[in-house]
Amino acid sequence: MKIKYELYEEAGIQEYWAVVPYEQFVHQFVLNQKGKYELKGIFVEGIIQPHLFPDLSIEVEKIFEE
């Protein structure tokens, strides 16, 4: 996860979600003006709204449904 985070940040990927299925949570990182990721939230339930697509809503529980 650390290597991917660093590579995505260096490449300027605007938004990065790290999904941890065995613990069922999602980290949402957004690139700031200085080109560094900021943690926007750690989600274990509820709704995540992508920074790049603010009209899109994703239920965390649906990500981990079997």
Distance bins in CASP14 RR format, pairs under 12 A and 6 or more apart:
PFRMAT RR
TARGET T0000
AUTHOR 0000-0000-0000
RMODE 2
METHOD distances of the structure
MODEL  1
1 7 0 0 0 0 0 1 0 0 0 0 0
1 8 0 0 0 0 0 1 0 0 0 0 0
1 16 0 0 0 0 1 0 0 0 0 0 0
1 17 0 0 0 0 0 1 0 0 0 0 0
1 18 1 0 1 0 0 0 0 0 0 0 0
1 19 0 0 0 0 1 0 0 0 0 0 0
1 20 0 0 0 0 1 0 0 0 0 0 0
1 27 0 0 0 0 1 0 0 0 0 0 0
1 29 0 0 0 0 0 1 0 0 0 0 0
2 8 0 0 0 0 0 1 0 0 0 0 0
2 9 0 0 0 0 0 1 0 0 0 0 0
2 18 0 0 0 0 1 0 0 0 0 0 0
2 37 0 0 0 0 0 1 0 0 0 0 0
3 9 0 0 0 0 0 1 0 0 0 0 0
3 10 0 0 0 0 0 1 0 0 0 0 0
3 18 0 0 0 0 0 1 0 0 0 0 0
4 10 0 0 0 0 0 1 0 0 0 0 0
4 11 0 0 0 0 0 1 0 0 0 0 0
4 13 0 0 0 0 1 0 0 0 0 0 0
4 16 1 0 0 1 0 0 0 0 0 0 0
4 17 0 0 0 0 0 1 0 0 0 0 0
4 18 1 0 0 1 0 0 0 0 0 0 0
4 19 0 0 0 0 0 1 0 0 0 0 0
4 27 0 0 0 0 0 1 0 0 0 0 0
4 29 0 0 0 0 0 1 0 0 0 0 0
4 37 0 0 0 0 0 1 0 0 0 0 0
5 11 0 0 0 0 0 1 0 0 0 0 0
5 12 0 0 0 0 0 1 0 0 0 0 0
5 13 0 0 0 0 1 0 0 0 0 0 0
5 16 1 0 0 1 0 0 0 0 0 0 0
5 17 0 0 0 0 0 1 0 0 0 0 0
5 18 1 0 0 1 0 0 0 0 0 0 0
5 27 0 0 0 0 1 0 0 0 0 0 0
5 29 1 0 0 1 0 0 0 0 0 0 0
5 31 0 0 0 0 0 1 0 0 0 0 0
5 36 0 0 0 0 0 1 0 0 0 0 0
5 37 1 0 0 1 0 0 0 0 0 0 0
5 39 0 0 0 0 0 1 0 0 0 0 0
6 12 0 0 0 0 0 1 0 0 0 0 0
6 13 0 0 0 0 0 1 0 0 0 0 0
6 16 0 0 0 0 0 1 0 0 0 0 0
6 29 0 0 0 0 0 1 0 0 0 0 0
6 36 0 0 0 0 0 1 0 0 0 0 0
6 37 0 0 0 0 1 0 0 0 0 0 0
7 13 0 0 0 0 1 0 0 0 0 0 0
7 16 0 0 0 0 1 0 0 0 0 0 0
7 37 0 0 0 0 0 1 0 0 0 0 0
8 14 0 0 0 0 1 0 0 0 0 0 0
8 15 0 0 0 0 1 0 0 0 0 0 0
8 16 1 0 1 0 0 0 0 0 0 0 0
8 17 0 0 0 0 0 1 0 0 0 0 0
8 18 0 0 0 0 1 0 0 0 0 0 0
8 29 0 0 0 0 1 0 0 0 0 0 0
8 30 0 0 0 0 0 1 0 0 0 0 0
8 31 0 0 0 0 1 0 0 0 0 0 0
8 35 0 0 0 0 0 1 0 0 0 0 0
8 36 0 0 0 0 0 1 0 0 0 0 0
8 37 1 0 0 1 0 0 0 0 0 0 0
9 15 0 0 0 0 0 1 0 0 0 0 0
9 16 1 0 0 1 0 0 0 0 0 0 0
9 29 0 0 0 0 1 0 0 0 0 0 0
9 30 0 0 0 0 0 1 0 0 0 0 0
9 31 1 0 0 1 0 0 0 0 0 0 0
9 32 0 0 0 0 0 1 0 0 0 0 0
9 34 0 0 0 0 0 1 0 0 0 0 0
9 35 1 0 0 1 0 0 0 0 0 0 0
9 36 1 0 0 1 0 0 0 0 0 0 0
9 37 1 0 1 0 0 0 0 0 0 0 0
9 38 0 0 0 0 0 1 0 0 0 0 0
10 16 0 0 0 0 0 1 0 0 0 0 0
10 31 0 0 0 0 0 1 0 0 0 0 0
10 35 0 0 0 0 1 0 0 0 0 0 0
10 36 0 0 0 0 0 1 0 0 0 0 0
10 37 0 0 0 0 0 1 0 0 0 0 0
11 31 0 0 0 0 1 0 0 0 0 0 0
11 35 0 0 0 0 0 1 0 0 0 0 0
11 37 0 0 0 0 0 1 0 0 0 0 0
12 29 0 0 0 0 0 1 0 0 0 0 0
12 30 0 0 0 0 0 1 0 0 0 0 0
12 31 1 0 1 0 0 0 0 0 0 0 0
12 32 0 0 0 0 0 1 0 0 0 0 0
12 34 0 0 0 0 0 1 0 0 0 0 0
12 35 1 0 0 1 0 0 0 0 0 0 0
12 36 0 0 0 0 0 1 0 0 0 0 0
12 37 0 0 0 0 1 0 0 0 0 0 0
13 29 0 0 0 0 1 0 0 0 0 0 0
13 30 0 0 0 0 0 1 0 0 0 0 0
13 31 1 0 0 1 0 0 0 0 0 0 0
13 35 0 0 0 0 0 1 0 0 0 0 0
13 37 0 0 0 0 1 0 0 0 0 0 0
13 51 0 0 0 0 0 1 0 0 0 0 0
13 52 0 0 0 0 0 1 0 0 0 0 0
14 28 0 0 0 0 0 1 0 0 0 0 0
14 29 0 0 0 0 1 0 0 0 0 0 0
14 30 1 0 0 1 0 0 0 0 0 0 0
14 31 1 0 1 0 0 0 0 0 0 0 0
14 32 0 0 0 0 0 1 0 0 0 0 0
14 33 0 0 0 0 0 1 0 0 0 0 0
14 35 0 0 0 0 1 0 0 0 0 0 0
14 37 0 0 0 0 1 0 0 0 0 0 0
14 38 0 0 0 0 0 1 0 0 0 0 0
14 40 0 0 0 0 0 1 0 0 0 0 0
14 50 0 0 0 0 1 0 0 0 0 0 0
14 51 1 0 0 1 0 0 0 0 0 0 0
14 52 1 0 1 0 0 0 0 0 0 0 0
14 53 0 0 0 0 0 1 0 0 0 0 0
15 26 0 0 0 0 0 1 0 0 0 0 0
15 27 0 0 0 0 0 1 0 0 0 0 0
15 28 1 0 0 1 0 0 0 0 0 0 0
15 29 1 0 0 1 0 0 0 0 0 0 0
15 30 1 0 1 0 0 0 0 0 0 0 0
15 31 1 0 0 1 0 0 0 0 0 0 0
15 32 0 0 0 0 0 1 0 0 0 0 0
15 37 0 0 0 0 1 0 0 0 0 0 0
15 38 0 0 0 0 0 1 0 0 0 0 0
15 39 0 0 0 0 0 1 0 0 0 0 0
15 40 0 0 0 0 1 0 0 0 0 0 0
15 41 0 0 0 0 0 1 0 0 0 0 0
15 48 0 0 0 0 0 1 0 0 0 0 0
15 49 0 0 0 0 0 1 0 0 0 0 0
15 50 1 0 0 1 0 0 0 0 0 0 0
15 51 1 0 1 0 0 0 0 0 0 0 0
15 52 1 0 1 0 0 0 0 0 0 0 0
15 53 0 0 0 0 1 0 0 0 0 0 0
15 54 0 0 0 0 0 1 0 0 0 0 0
15 56 0 0 0 0 0 1 0 0 0 0 0
16 26 0 0 0 0 0 1 0 0 0 0 0
16 27 0 0 0 0 1 0 0 0 0 0 0
16 28 1 0 0 1 0 0 0 0 0 0 0
16 29 1 0 1 0 0 0 0 0 0 0 0
16 30 0 0 0 0 1 0 0 0 0 0 0
16 31 0 0 0 0 1 0 0 0 0 0 0
16 36 0 0 0 0 0 1 0 0 0 0 0
16 37 1 0 0 1 0 0 0 0 0 0 0
16 38 0 0 0 0 0 1 0 0 0 0 0
16 39 0 0 0 0 0 1 0 0 0 0 0
16 40 0 0 0 0 0 1 0 0 0 0 0
16 41 0 0 0 0 0 1 0 0 0 0 0
16 50 0 0 0 0 0 1 0 0 0 0 0
16 51 0 0 0 0 0 1 0 0 0 0 0
16 52 0 0 0 0 0 1 0 0 0 0 0
17 25 0 0 0 0 0 1 0 0 0 0 0
17 26 1 0 1 0 0 0 0 0 0 0 0
17 27 1 0 0 1 0 0 0 0 0 0 0
17 28 1 0 1 0 0 0 0 0 0 0 0
17 29 1 0 0 1 0 0 0 0 0 0 0
17 30 0 0 0 0 0 1 0 0 0 0 0
17 37 0 0 0 0 0 1 0 0 0 0 0
17 39 0 0 0 0 0 1 0 0 0 0 0
17 40 0 0 0 0 1 0 0 0 0 0 0
17 41 0 0 0 0 0 1 0 0 0 0 0
17 42 0 0 0 0 0 1 0 0 0 0 0
17 43 0 0 0 0 1 0 0 0 0 0 0
17 48 1 0 0 1 0 0 0 0 0 0 0
17 49 0 0 0 0 0 1 0 0 0 0 0
17 50 0 0 0 0 1 0 0 0 0 0 0
17 51 0 0 0 0 0 1 0 0 0 0 0
17 52 0 0 0 0 0 1 0 0 0 0 0
17 58 0 0 0 0 1 0 0 0 0 0 0
17 60 0 0 0 0 0 1 0 0 0 0 0
17 63 0 0 0 0 1 0 0 0 0 0 0
18 25 0 0 0 0 1 0 0 0 0 0 0
18 26 1 0 0 1 0 0 0 0 0 0 0
18 27 1 0 1 0 0 0 0 0 0 0 0
18 28 0 0 0 0 1 0 0 0 0 0 0
18 29 1 0 0 1 0 0 0 0 0 0 0
18 37 0 0 0 0 0 1 0 0 0 0 0
18 39 0 0 0 0 1 0 0 0 0 0 0
18 40 0 0 0 0 0 1 0 0 0 0 0
18 41 0 0 0 0 0 1 0 0 0 0 0
18 42 0 0 0 0 1 0 0 0 0 0 0
18 43 0 0 0 0 0 1 0 0 0 0 0
19 25 1 0 0 1 0 0 0 0 0 0 0
19 26 1 0 1 0 0 0 0 0 0 0 0
19 27 0 0 0 0 1 0 0 0 0 0 0
19 28 0 0 0 0 0 1 0 0 0 0 0
19 29 0 0 0 0 0 1 0 0 0 0 0
19 42 0 0 0 0 0 1 0 0 0 0 0
19 43 0 0 0 0 1 0 0 0 0 0 0
19 44 0 0 0 0 0 1 0 0 0 0 0
19 48 0 0 0 0 0 1 0 0 0 0 0
19 58 0 0 0 0 0 1 0 0 0 0 0
19 60 0 0 0 0 1 0 0 0 0 0 0
19 63 1 0 0 1 0 0 0 0 0 0 0
19 64 0 0 0 0 1 0 0 0 0 0 0
20 26 1 0 0 1 0 0 0 0 0 0 0
20 27 1 0 0 1 0 0 0 0 0 0 0
20 42 0 0 0 0 1 0 0 0 0 0 0
20 43 0 0 0 0 0 1 0 0 0 0 0
20 44 0 0 0 0 1 0 0 0 0 0 0
20 60 0 0 0 0 0 1 0 0 0 0 0
20 63 0 0 0 0 0 1 0 0 0 0 0
20 64 0 0 0 0 1 0 0 0 0 0 0
21 60 0 0 0 0 0 1 0 0 0 0 0
21 63 0 0 0 0 1 0 0 0 0 0 0
21 64 1 0 0 1 0 0 0 0 0 0 0
21 65 0 0 0 0 0 1 0 0 0 0 0
21 66 0 0 0 0 0 1 0 0 0 0 0
22 64 0 0 0 0 0 1 0 0 0 0 0
23 42 0 0 0 0 0 1 0 0 0 0 0
23 43 0 0 0 0 0 1 0 0 0 0 0
23 44 0 0 0 0 1 0 0 0 0 0 0
23 64 0 0 0 0 1 0 0 0 0 0 0
24 42 0 0 0 0 0 1 0 0 0 0 0
24 43 0 0 0 0 1 0 0 0 0 0 0
24 44 1 0 0 1 0 0 0 0 0 0 0
24 45 0 0 0 0 1 0 0 0 0 0 0
24 46 0 0 0 0 0 1 0 0 0 0 0
24 60 1 0 0 1 0 0 0 0 0 0 0
24 61 0 0 0 0 1 0 0 0 0 0 0
24 62 0 0 0 0 0 1 0 0 0 0 0
24 63 0 0 0 0 1 0 0 0 0 0 0
24 64 1 0 1 0 0 0 0 0 0 0 0
24 65 0 0 0 0 0 1 0 0 0 0 0
24 66 0 0 0 0 0 1 0 0 0 0 0
25 41 0 0 0 0 1 0 0 0 0 0 0
25 42 1 0 1 0 0 0 0 0 0 0 0
25 43 1 0 0 1 0 0 0 0 0 0 0
25 44 1 0 1 0 0 0 0 0 0 0 0
25 45 0 0 0 0 1 0 0 0 0 0 0
25 46 0 0 0 0 0 1 0 0 0 0 0
25 48 0 0 0 0 0 1 0 0 0 0 0
25 60 1 0 0 1 0 0 0 0 0 0 0
25 61 0 0 0 0 0 1 0 0 0 0 0
25 63 0 0 0 0 1 0 0 0 0 0 0
25 64 0 0 0 0 1 0 0 0 0 0 0
26 39 0 0 0 0 0 1 0 0 0 0 0
26 40 0 0 0 0 0 1 0 0 0 0 0
26 41 0 0 0 0 1 0 0 0 0 0 0
26 42 1 0 0 1 0 0 0 0 0 0 0
26 43 1 0 1 0 0 0 0 0 0 0 0
26 44 0 0 0 0 1 0 0 0 0 0 0
26 45 0 0 0 0 0 1 0 0 0 0 0
26 46 0 0 0 0 0 1 0 0 0 0 0
26 47 0 0 0 0 0 1 0 0 0 0 0
26 48 1 0 0 1 0 0 0 0 0 0 0
26 49 0 0 0 0 0 1 0 0 0 0 0
26 50 0 0 0 0 0 1 0 0 0 0 0
26 58 0 0 0 0 1 0 0 0 0 0 0
26 59 0 0 0 0 0 1 0 0 0 0 0
26 60 1 0 0 1 0 0 0 0 0 0 0
26 61 0 0 0 0 0 1 0 0 0 0 0
26 62 0 0 0 0 0 1 0 0 0 0 0
26 63 1 0 0 1 0 0 0 0 0 0 0
26 64 0 0 0 0 1 0 0 0 0 0 0
27 37 0 0 0 0 1 0 0 0 0 0 0
27 38 0 0 0 0 0 1 0 0 0 0 0
27 39 1 0 0 1 0 0 0 0 0 0 0
27 40 0 0 0 0 1 0 0 0 0 0 0
27 41 1 0 0 1 0 0 0 0 0 0 0
27 42 1 0 1 0 0 0 0 0 0 0 0
27 43 0 0 0 0 1 0 0 0 0 0 0
27 44 0 0 0 0 0 1 0 0 0 0 0
27 48 0 0 0 0 0 1 0 0 0 0 0
27 60 0 0 0 0 0 1 0 0 0 0 0
28 37 0 0 0 0 1 0 0 0 0 0 0
28 38 0 0 0 0 1 0 0 0 0 0 0
28 39 1 0 0 1 0 0 0 0 0 0 0
28 40 1 0 1 0 0 0 0 0 0 0 0
28 41 1 0 1 0 0 0 0 0 0 0 0
28 42 1 0 0 1 0 0 0 0 0 0 0
28 43 1 0 0 1 0 0 0 0 0 0 0
28 47 0 0 0 0 0 1 0 0 0 0 0
28 48 1 0 0 1 0 0 0 0 0 0 0
28 49 0 0 0 0 1 0 0 0 0 0 0
28 50 1 0 0 1 0 0 0 0 0 0 0
28 51 1 0 0 1 0 0 0 0 0 0 0
28 52 0 0 0 0 0 1 0 0 0 0 0
28 58 0 0 0 0 0 1 0 0 0 0 0
28 60 0 0 0 0 0 1 0 0 0 0 0
28 63 0 0 0 0 0 1 0 0 0 0 0
29 35 0 0 0 0 0 1 0 0 0 0 0
29 36 0 0 0 0 1 0 0 0 0 0 0
29 37 1 0 1 0 0 0 0 0 0 0 0
29 38 1 0 0 1 0 0 0 0 0 0 0
29 39 1 0 1 0 0 0 0 0 0 0 0
29 40 1 0 0 1 0 0 0 0 0 0 0
29 41 0 0 0 0 1 0 0 0 0 0 0
29 42 0 0 0 0 0 1 0 0 0 0 0
29 50 0 0 0 0 0 1 0 0 0 0 0
29 51 0 0 0 0 1 0 0 0 0 0 0
30 36 0 0 0 0 0 1 0 0 0 0 0
30 37 1 0 0 1 0 0 0 0 0 0 0
30 38 1 0 1 0 0 0 0 0 0 0 0
30 39 0 0 0 0 1 0 0 0 0 0 0
30 40 1 0 1 0 0 0 0 0 0 0 0
30 41 0 0 0 0 1 0 0 0 0 0 0
30 48 0 0 0 0 0 1 0 0 0 0 0
30 49 0 0 0 0 0 1 0 0 0 0 0
30 50 0 0 0 0 1 0 0 0 0 0 0
30 51 1 0 1 0 0 0 0 0 0 0 0
30 52 0 0 0 0 1 0 0 0 0 0 0
30 54 0 0 0 0 0 1 0 0 0 0 0
31 37 1 0 1 0 0 0 0 0 0 0 0
31 38 1 0 0 1 0 0 0 0 0 0 0
31 39 0 0 0 0 0 1 0 0 0 0 0
31 40 0 0 0 0 0 1 0 0 0 0 0
31 51 0 0 0 0 1 0 0 0 0 0 0
31 52 0 0 0 0 0 1 0 0 0 0 0
32 38 1 0 1 0 0 0 0 0 0 0 0
32 39 0 0 0 0 0 1 0 0 0 0 0
32 40 0 0 0 0 0 1 0 0 0 0 0
32 51 0 0 0 0 0 1 0 0 0 0 0
37 51 0 0 0 0 0 1 0 0 0 0 0
38 51 0 0 0 0 0 1 0 0 0 0 0
39 51 0 0 0 0 0 1 0 0 0 0 0
40 48 0 0 0 0 1 0 0 0 0 0 0
40 49 0 0 0 0 1 0 0 0 0 0 0
40 50 0 0 0 0 1 0 0 0 0 0 0
40 51 1 0 0 1 0 0 0 0 0 0 0
40 52 0 0 0 0 0 1 0 0 0 0 0
41 47 0 0 0 0 0 1 0 0 0 0 0
41 48 0 0 0 0 1 0 0 0 0 0 0
41 49 0 0 0 0 0 1 0 0 0 0 0
41 51 0 0 0 0 0 1 0 0 0 0 0
41 60 0 0 0 0 0 1 0 0 0 0 0
42 48 0 0 0 0 0 1 0 0 0 0 0
42 60 0 0 0 0 0 1 0 0 0 0 0
43 49 0 0 0 0 0 1 0 0 0 0 0
43 50 0 0 0 0 0 1 0 0 0 0 0
43 57 0 0 0 0 0 1 0 0 0 0 0
43 58 0 0 0 0 1 0 0 0 0 0 0
43 59 0 0 0 0 1 0 0 0 0 0 0
43 60 1 0 1 0 0 0 0 0 0 0 0
43 61 0 0 0 0 0 1 0 0 0 0 0
43 62 0 0 0 0 0 1 0 0 0 0 0
43 63 0 0 0 0 1 0 0 0 0 0 0
43 64 0 0 0 0 0 1 0 0 0 0 0
44 59 0 0 0 0 0 1 0 0 0 0 0
44 60 1 0 0 1 0 0 0 0 0 0 0
44 61 0 0 0 0 1 0 0 0 0 0 0
44 63 0 0 0 0 0 1 0 0 0 0 0
44 64 0 0 0 0 1 0 0 0 0 0 0
45 58 0 0 0 0 0 1 0 0 0 0 0
45 59 0 0 0 0 1 0 0 0 0 0 0
45 60 1 0 1 0 0 0 0 0 0 0 0
45 61 1 0 0 1 0 0 0 0 0 0 0
45 62 0 0 0 0 0 1 0 0 0 0 0
45 63 0 0 0 0 0 1 0 0 0 0 0
45 64 0 0 0 0 1 0 0 0 0 0 0
46 57 0 0 0 0 1 0 0 0 0 0 0
46 58 0 0 0 0 1 0 0 0 0 0 0
46 59 1 0 0 1 0 0 0 0 0 0 0
46 60 1 0 1 0 0 0 0 0 0 0 0
46 61 1 0 0 1 0 0 0 0 0 0 0
46 62 0 0 0 0 1 0 0 0 0 0 0
46 63 0 0 0 0 0 1 0 0 0 0 0
46 64 0 0 0 0 0 1 0 0 0 0 0
47 54 0 0 0 0 0 1 0 0 0 0 0
47 56 0 0 0 0 1 0 0 0 0 0 0
47 57 1 0 1 0 0 0 0 0 0 0 0
47 58 1 0 0 1 0 0 0 0 0 0 0
47 59 1 0 1 0 0 0 0 0 0 0 0
47 60 1 0 0 1 0 0 0 0 0 0 0
47 61 0 0 0 0 1 0 0 0 0 0 0
47 62 0 0 0 0 0 1 0 0 0 0 0
47 63 0 0 0 0 0 1 0 0 0 0 0
48 54 0 0 0 0 0 1 0 0 0 0 0
48 56 0 0 0 0 1 0 0 0 0 0 0
48 57 1 0 0 1 0 0 0 0 0 0 0
48 58 1 0 1 0 0 0 0 0 0 0 0
48 59 0 0 0 0 1 0 0 0 0 0 0
48 60 1 0 0 1 0 0 0 0 0 0 0
48 61 0 0 0 0 0 1 0 0 0 0 0
48 62 0 0 0 0 0 1 0 0 0 0 0
48 63 0 0 0 0 1 0 0 0 0 0 0
49 55 0 0 0 0 1 0 0 0 0 0 0
49 56 1 0 0 1 0 0 0 0 0 0 0
49 57 1 0 1 0 0 0 0 0 0 0 0
49 58 1 0 0 1 0 0 0 0 0 0 0
49 59 0 0 0 0 0 1 0 0 0 0 0
49 60 0 0 0 0 0 1 0 0 0 0 0
50 56 1 0 1 0 0 0 0 0 0 0 0
50 57 0 0 0 0 1 0 0 0 0 0 0
50 58 1 0 0 1 0 0 0 0 0 0 0
58 64 0 0 0 0 0 1 0 0 0 0 0
58 65 0 0 0 0 0 1 0 0 0 0 0
59 65 0 0 0 0 1 0 0 0 0 0 0
END
